[in-house]
Amino acid sequence: FVDDVNLHKKFHAQFLKGFTFAFDEKDRNVREVAPRDLLKWSKYRFYEISEFRRQNHRLLKRIEFFMNFVHVQLGSEPLSLDELTRMEGRYSAILVTDSVTTKIIGFVLFESCRRVFKSLLGCDASAIELEPVEIENQLAQNESLIGVSRIWTDPKHRNRGLASTMLDLKCSE
């Protein structure tokens, strides 16, 4: 059917041409942030999503569609909208777009952690102890560690320091 063919083309074009992200002033938990080296990153726009709220249904739908693509690219376990919104404040993100086309070229999903796994420096992944180390006693009452859940950059924009810059933005808060 013609409608099916058009829908199929539109779906694949989205994956091949990229995903756009338009900043909406109504999204109160989304704000534009600036990296340290503004001159180097002048062609890009950086956005911080402070948390994923159920009230921002339109934003969540856009992020969900994009994250499905990221999960395939990374070979990671999908994360549903329910998981992102179940504990408000647990997940946050940094998103980078091209300033002209508004296509998403970088994305980091952060997760607040109260438990971590111990790893020995200089060892491979098999040296990670599978028993979590409780850190709750070592943290202040409202404090938690931030872990990187997903990190992705568009293949055309890799090896430029974009991922490091996204991480630096979160660390400089």
Beta strands, then each sheet from edge to edge (+ up, - down):
strand 1: 30-33
strand 2: 44-49
strand 3: 91-98
strand 4: 104-113
strand 5: 115-117
strand 6: 132-134
strand 7: 145-153
sheet 1: 1+ 2- 3+ 4- 7+
sheet 2: 5+ 6-
end
